[in-house]
Amino acid sequence: MAQQPLPTPTTFPTPEDLKDLQGELGFPKRAEDFVFFTIQDVAGFKQALKQLQPLITSTADVQAARKQIDDHKKCNAPGLLKIVGTNIAFSAKGLTKLGVTESLGDADFAAGQLADAQNLGDTGTTDSSGNFVPDWLPQFKSAIDGILLIAGDSILTVEEQRNKVELVLGKTINAVLTVNGLVRPGKEKGHEHFGFLDGVSLPGIQTLTGLLPGQQAVDPGVLVLGQNGDTVTRPAWAKNGSFLAYRQLNQLVPEFNKFLNDNPLDLPGLTRPEGSELLGARLVGRWKSGAPIDITPLKDDPALGADPQRRNNFDFSDATDQSRCPFSAHIRKTNPRTDLPQAAVAPHQIMRQGIAFGPEVTLLEAAAGKTAPGVNRGLAFVCYQSAINQGFSFLQHTWANNINFPPKPTLANPTEEIGFDPIIGQNGGDKAGRVTIGQNPNAQSTPMTLPVEWVVSKGGEYFFSPPISALTGKLAA
């Protein structure tokens, strides 16, 4: 379980970088609104951008906010501090409207997520012209020029800030869709709707965030354009920008829980509920507490899950055995650690910054094992990277949907399929279902058919989060 060598430290970030980088990453939020918009008045919008710039949150602002919160906690002060953050990003169509003609060096961004939907494995149909039409919300199948991300300590704070932003932008934009994200209540704070602690394993830039034991270290250019590790030539004005992938992911929580309850792992000493809990942990690769099954394979350890110094300090070193963690487990599919050389893992790291949306599961839904008609709950998935085809799109298509990943040439049966990522792996709606192996530690080659996809894409878009300097410079010119 030895940690990998860290990349050579660089001068990133300078104080200027911190003021120029938009600060959605790491922002301490309880609520967040995502406002998808089209630009109606280009000239007016360019002028409004200059007025909006003071409201945009930088990474320096985020660092200051986090220090305020830490000081607030140390003083045992009551309540939550009022914290608000605002960020903006543009689709390729939006940048074109603003007169940007230079390529940003990312073909997936330029084409847009709608063109990538079939490659991602989204369900859909083929129209009479042979074009793939995904089963998305109609707003995501129409033009979207940009996204506003407004986050804060409460719904009220977010609403107040959104009103300020709307006052600045006025009729220069038209909001086509607003998604209201909200951290789940009580003890579920920080957990996504399936109940698992979210955001546990994120990469780190040594010179910006420091590194915890077992945390994947990346060069800044893996996440930020124009920095060390970004191998693509970019326009000078785009330095300190980042590509944002947004996905509207519905989660079929009652159906997921019913599958676990109907298929408990039958192991010595486990009750039926414990067998169901273990199956869920092996599908994800962590217990709901965040504790990794690679360290504690048969029983949850909430203290481990709550400890940032220990909960990522593992490496899947049992290369030929799935007794601790299935090869197809979600966290192994999307971050294979030492299943691959680190040089093959680090370039594909992304920085996730999503939030839950939708109501809690009702007692009626839980009893029926079925999501009520018209109910939408899930994850407003957001991630940042310097190359979408090496980041989000790569992780979904080449790793999560690939039944032969991670490669295991040392298996007793080297042609044996690993199966889909059981959580986010997609097969384009193939009614044959998805198959995964390794879920039963005592019958590791026994396939398990997953009857439905419990995470359902309802659309999204690829955006460019520009440096703050571009809001009053390049994009406002």
C-alpha positions in Angstrom: 0.0 0.0 0.0 3.0 2.3 -0.5 2.1 5.7 -1.9 3.3 6.7 -5.4 6.0 9.4 -5.8 4.6 12.9 -6.1 5.1 15.1 -9.1 7.7 17.7 -9.0 6.3 20.8 -7.3 5.8 23.9 -9.5 5.2 27.5 -8.9 1.5 27.0 -9.4 -0.5 28.7 -8.1 0.8 32.2 -7.9 -1.4 34.8 -6.1 -2.4 36.0 -9.6 -3.5 32.4 -10.5 -5.7 32.2 -7.4 -7.5 35.5 -8.3 -7.9 34.4 -11.9 -9.2 30.8 -11.4 -12.9 30.6 -10.9 -13.6 29.1 -7.5 -16.4 26.5 -7.8 -13.9 23.8 -6.9 -13.9 23.2 -3.1 -16.6 25.7 -2.4 -18.4 24.8 0.9 -22.0 24.7 -0.2 -25.3 23.5 1.2 -27.4 24.6 -1.8 -26.7 25.4 -5.4 -28.7 26.5 -8.4 -27.6 25.6 -11.9 -29.1 28.1 -14.4 -28.7 27.1 -18.1 -29.2 30.0 -20.4 -29.1 31.3 -24.0 -27.6 34.7 -24.9 -30.4 36.9 -26.4 -28.5 40.2 -26.7 -24.8 39.7 -27.5 -23.7 43.3 -27.2 -25.7 43.8 -24.0 -24.4 40.6 -22.5 -20.8 41.6 -23.2 -21.4 44.8 -21.3 -23.2 43.0 -18.5 -20.2 40.6 -18.1 -18.1 43.5 -17.0 -20.6 44.3 -14.3 -21.0 40.6 -13.3 -17.2 40.1 -12.8 -17.2 41.5 -9.2 -19.8 38.8 -8.3 -17.7 35.9 -9.7 -16.0 33.8 -7.0 -12.3 33.1 -7.4 -10.2 30.4 -5.9 -8.7 33.0 -3.6 -12.2 33.8 -2.4 -12.9 30.1 -1.7 -9.7 29.8 0.4 -10.8 32.9 2.4 -14.3 31.4 2.9 -12.9 28.1 4.1 -10.7 29.9 6.6 -13.6 31.9 7.8 -15.6 28.7 8.4 -12.7 27.0 10.2 -12.3 30.1 12.5 -16.1 30.0 13.1 -15.9 26.4 14.1 -12.9 26.9 16.4 -14.7 29.6 18.2 -17.8 27.3 18.7 -19.9 30.1 17.2 -23.5 29.2 16.6 -25.2 28.7 13.2 -23.7 28.8 9.8 -21.8 31.6 8.2 -23.4 33.3 5.3 -21.3 32.1 2.3 -22.1 32.6 -1.4 -20.3 31.8 -4.6 -21.1 32.6 -8.2 -19.5 31.1 -11.3 -20.1 31.1 -15.0 -19.1 28.9 -18.0 -19.9 28.7 -21.7 -20.7 26.1 -24.2 -18.9 26.1 -27.6 -22.0 27.6 -29.1 -21.9 30.3 -26.4 -18.3 31.2 -27.1 -19.1 31.4 -30.8 -21.9 33.8 -30.1 -19.4 36.0 -28.2 -17.1 36.1 -31.1 -14.5 33.5 -30.0 -12.9 32.0 -33.2 -9.8 30.3 -31.7 -9.9 26.6 -31.0 -9.5 25.7 -27.3 -8.0 22.4 -28.4 -10.8 20.0 -27.2 -12.9 18.3 -29.9 -15.5 17.0 -27.5 -16.1 20.5 -26.1 -16.4 21.9 -29.6 -18.9 19.2 -30.7 -21.0 19.4 -27.5 -22.3 16.6 -25.2 -25.3 15.9 -27.4 -23.0 14.7 -30.1 -21.2 12.5 -27.5 -24.3 10.9 -26.0 -24.2 7.7 -28.0 -20.5 7.3 -27.2 -21.3 7.8 -23.5 -23.8 4.9 -23.7 -26.9 7.0 -23.1 -30.2 5.4 -24.0 -32.0 6.8 -27.1 -33.3 6.1 -30.6 -32.2 6.6 -34.1 -34.3 9.0 -36.2 -35.2 8.6 -39.9 -32.0 10.4 -40.9 -29.8 8.0 -39.0 -29.1 10.5 -36.2 -29.0 9.2 -32.6 -31.5 11.0 -30.3 -30.9 10.4 -26.6 -33.7 10.1 -24.1 -32.8 13.5 -22.6 -34.8 16.4 -21.2 -35.8 18.6 -24.2 -33.8 21.6 -22.8 -30.6 19.6 -23.2 -31.4 18.7 -26.8 -31.7 22.4 -27.6 -29.1 25.1 -27.8 -27.6 26.1 -24.4 -25.0 28.9 -24.5 -23.9 28.9 -20.8 -24.4 28.0 -17.2 -24.5 30.0 -14.0 -23.5 28.1 -10.9 -24.8 29.9 -7.7 -24.0 28.2 -4.4 -24.3 29.1 -0.8 -25.0 28.1 2.8 -28.8 28.0 2.3 -31.6 28.2 -0.2 -32.3 31.7 0.9 -28.7 32.9 0.3 -28.7 31.3 -3.2 -32.0 32.9 -4.1 -30.7 36.4 -3.0 -27.5 36.0 -5.0 -29.5 34.7 -8.1 -31.6 37.8 -7.9 -28.5 40.0 -8.0 -27.1 38.1 -10.9 -30.4 38.3 -12.8 -30.5 42.0 -12.1 -27.1 42.4 -13.8 -27.8 40.2 -16.8 -31.4 41.2 -17.3 -32.9 40.4 -20.6 -29.5 39.7 -22.2 -30.1 36.1 -21.4 -33.0 33.6 -21.3 -33.0 30.9 -18.6 -34.0 27.7 -20.3 -33.6 25.4 -17.3 -32.8 25.8 -13.6 -31.8 22.8 -11.5 -32.0 23.3 -7.7 -29.3 21.3 -5.8 -29.5 20.7 -2.1 -27.3 18.8 0.3 -29.4 16.0 1.9 -30.7 16.5 5.4 -29.5 15.4 8.8 -27.1 12.5 9.0 -27.3 12.1 5.2 -25.4 15.4 4.7 -22.6 14.7 2.2 -24.2 11.5 1.0 -25.7 11.0 -2.4 -29.2 9.6 -2.8 -28.2 5.9 -2.7 -26.8 6.7 0.7 -23.0 6.6 0.1 -20.7 9.3 1.3 -19.8 11.4 -1.8 -16.6 13.3 -2.8 -14.4 11.0 -0.7 -11.7 10.4 -3.4 -10.6 13.4 -5.3 -7.2 14.1 -6.9 -5.0 16.7 -5.4 -2.5 19.3 -6.7 0.3 19.2 -4.2 1.1 22.9 -4.4 -2.5 24.0 -4.1 -4.4 21.6 -1.9 -1.6 19.4 -0.3 -2.1 15.7 -0.3 -3.7 13.2 2.0 -2.4 9.6 2.4 -3.4 7.6 -0.7 -4.7 10.7 -2.6 -4.0 10.7 -6.3 -1.5 13.5 -7.1 -1.9 15.2 -10.4 -0.1 18.0 -12.2 -2.1 21.2 -12.3 -2.4 21.0 -16.1 -4.6 17.9 -15.7 -7.3 20.2 -14.4 -6.4 23.7 -15.4 -5.6 24.9 -18.9 -2.1 26.4 -19.6 -0.5 25.0 -16.5 2.2 22.4 -16.0 0.9 19.0 -17.4 -1.4 20.5 -20.0 0.0 19.2 -23.2 -2.3 21.0 -25.6 -1.6 24.4 -27.2 -4.2 26.9 -25.9 -5.0 30.5 -26.7 -3.2 32.7 -24.1 -6.4 34.2 -22.8 -7.7 30.7 -21.9 -4.9 30.1 -19.3 -6.4 29.2 -15.9 -9.7 28.1 -17.5 -11.1 24.6 -17.1 -13.6 22.4 -19.0 -16.8 21.7 -17.1 -18.8 18.6 -17.8 -22.4 18.7 -16.5 -24.7 15.6 -16.3 -28.2 15.5 -15.1 -28.3 12.0 -13.5 -31.5 10.6 -12.1 -31.1 7.9 -9.5 -33.7 5.1 -9.1 -33.2 4.8 -5.4 -36.1 2.5 -4.4 -35.3 0.2 -7.3 -31.6 0.0 -6.2 -32.5 -0.7 -2.6 -35.0 -3.4 -3.8 -32.3 -5.1 -5.8 -30.0 -5.2 -2.8 -32.8 -6.5 -0.5 -33.7 -9.2 -3.0 -30.1 -10.4 -3.6 -28.2 -10.4 -0.3 -24.8 -12.0 -0.3 -25.1 -15.3 1.6 -21.9 -15.5 3.6 -21.3 -17.2 6.9 -22.2 -15.1 9.9 -24.2 -12.5 8.0 -27.8 -11.7 8.5 -29.9 -11.1 5.4 -29.8 -7.2 5.9 -26.1 -7.4 6.4 -25.8 -9.4 3.2 -27.7 -6.7 1.3 -25.5 -4.0 2.8 -22.4 -5.9 1.7 -23.7 -6.3 -1.8 -24.2 -2.5 -2.0 -20.7 -1.9 -0.7 -19.2 -4.3 -3.2 -21.1 -2.6 -6.1 -19.7 0.7 -5.1 -16.4 -0.2 -3.5 -17.1 1.6 -0.3 -19.5 1.3 2.6 -22.1 4.0 3.0 -19.8 5.6 5.6 -17.1 6.1 3.0 -14.9 3.3 4.4 -13.3 1.4 1.5 -14.0 -2.4 1.3 -10.3 -2.9 0.2 -9.4 -2.1 3.8 -12.5 -3.4 5.6 -14.1 -6.0 3.3 -16.8 -7.6 5.4 -18.0 -5.0 7.9 -18.4 -1.2 7.8 -16.1 0.9 9.8 -17.6 4.4 10.2 -14.6 5.8 12.0 -12.5 4.8 9.0 -15.0 6.4 6.6 -14.8 9.6 8.6 -11.0 9.8 8.7 -9.4 11.6 5.7 -6.0 10.4 6.8 -7.0 6.7 6.3 -10.0 6.3 4.0 -8.0 6.6 0.7 -4.8 4.9 1.8 -5.3 1.7 -0.2 -4.2 0.6 -3.7 -6.1 -2.6 -4.9 -2.8 -4.5 -4.6 -4.5 -7.9 -4.6 -4.1 -8.0 -8.4 -5.6 -11.5 -9.0 -8.2 -11.7 -6.3 -11.6 -10.1 -5.8 -12.2 -11.2 -2.2 -11.6 -7.7 -0.9 -12.9 -5.6 -3.8 -14.4 -6.6 -7.1 -12.6 -5.5 -10.2 -15.8 -4.0 -11.5 -16.6 -1.9 -8.3 -17.5 1.7 -9.2 -14.5 3.3 -7.4 -12.2 0.7 -9.0 -13.5 1.3 -12.5 -13.2 5.0 -12.3 -9.9 5.2 -10.4 -8.0 1.9 -10.8 -5.1 3.0 -8.7 -2.3 0.4 -9.0 -4.3 -1.8 -11.4 -2.6 0.4 -13.9 0.8 2.3 -13.9 0.2 5.7 -12.3 1.3 7.4 -15.6 -1.8 5.8 -17.1 -4.1 6.9 -14.3 -3.2 10.5 -13.5 -4.0 12.1 -16.9 -7.6 10.8 -16.6 -8.4 12.3 -13.2 -11.3 14.8 -12.8 -12.3 17.1 -10.0 -15.9 16.4 -9.1 -18.2 19.1 -7.6 -21.7 17.8 -7.8 -24.7 18.0 -5.5 -27.9 16.1 -4.9 -31.3 17.2 -6.2 -34.8 16.1 -5.7 -36.9 14.9 -2.7 -36.0 12.1 -0.3 -37.5 8.7 -0.9 -41.0 8.4 0.6 -42.3 5.5 2.7 -44.6 4.5 -0.1 -41.8 4.4 -2.7 -39.6 2.4 -0.3 -42.4 -0.1 0.3 -43.1 -0.4 -3.4 -39.5 -0.6 -4.5 -40.3 1.8 -7.3 -39.8 5.6 -7.9 -43.1 7.4 -8.0 -44.3 8.7 -11.4 -43.0 12.2 -12.1 -40.4 12.2 -9.3 -36.9 13.2 -10.2 -34.1 12.8 -7.8 -30.4 12.2 -8.3 -27.1 14.0 -8.8 -26.3 17.2 -10.5 -22.9 15.9 -11.6 -20.2 18.5 -12.3 -16.6 17.8 -13.0 -13.6 19.8 -14.1 -10.7 18.8 -16.3 -8.3 20.2 -18.9 -9.4 17.7 -21.6 -12.9 16.2 -21.8 -11.7 13.3 -24.0 -9.1 12.4 -21.4 -11.4 13.2 -18.4 -15.1 12.7 -18.1 -15.8 11.2 -21.5 -12.9 8.8 -21.3 -13.9 7.6 -17.8 -17.4 6.9 -18.9 -16.8 5.3 -22.3 -13.3 3.6 -21.9 -13.4 2.6 -18.3 -17.0 2.5 -16.8 -18.7 1.0 -19.9 -15.8 -1.3 -20.8 -16.6 -4.9 -19.8 -12.9 -5.8 -20.1 -11.6 -3.0 -17.8 -9.5 -3.0 -15.7 -7.3 -5.4 -17.6 -6.4 -8.4 -15.6 -4.0 -10.6 -17.6 -3.0 -12.5 -14.4 -6.5 -13.9 -13.9 -6.8 -17.7 -14.0 -9.1 -17.1 -17.0 -7.5 -14.2 -18.9 -10.5 -14.0 -21.3 -13.0 -13.6 -18.4 -15.0 -10.3 -18.6 -14.9 -7.9 -15.7 -18.3 -6.5 -16.5 -19.9 -3.0 -16.4 -19.4 -0.4 -13.6 -22.6 -1.4 -11.8 -23.4 2.2 -10.7 -22.7 4.4 -13.7 -21.8 1.9 -16.5 -24.2 2.2 -19.5 -25.0 -0.1 -22.4 -27.1 2.2 -24.5 -30.4 0.7 -23.1 -29.7 -2.8 -24.3 -32.5 -4.8 -22.8 -30.2 -7.8 -22.2 -29.1 -5.9 -19.1 -25.7 -5.3 -17.7 -23.5 -8.1 -16.3 -20.8 -7.8 -13.7 -18.7 -10.3 -11.9 -16.9 -10.6 -8.6 -19.7 -9.5 -6.4 -19.7 -12.7 -4.3 -16.3 -13.0 -2.7 -16.8 -16.8 -2.4 -17.9 -17.2 -6.1 -15.8 -14.6 -7.8 -16.4 -15.8 -11.4 -20.2 -16.0 -11.0 -21.9 -13.3 -13.2 -24.5 -11.1 -11.8 -27.1 -9.6 -14.1 -28.2 -6.0 -13.2 -31.8 -5.7 -14.4 -31.9 -1.9 -14.9 -29.6 1.1 -14.9 -30.1 2.8 -11.6 -28.4 5.9 -12.7 -30.1 7.4 -15.8 -28.7 10.3 -17.8 -31.3 13.0 -18.6 -28.8 15.2 -20.4 -26.0 17.6 -20.0 -23.5 19.8 -21.8 -19.8 20.5 -22.0 -18.8 24.0 -20.9 -15.6 26.1 -20.6 -15.1 27.9 -17.3 -13.0 30.8 -18.4 -10.4 32.6 -16.3 -12.0 35.6 -14.5 -9.7 38.0 -16.5 -11.5 36.9 -19.7 -14.8 38.1 -18.4 -13.7 41.7 -18.7 -11.2 41.0 -21.5 -11.6 38.6 -24.3 -15.2 37.7 -23.8 -16.4 41.3 -23.2 -14.5 42.8 -26.2 
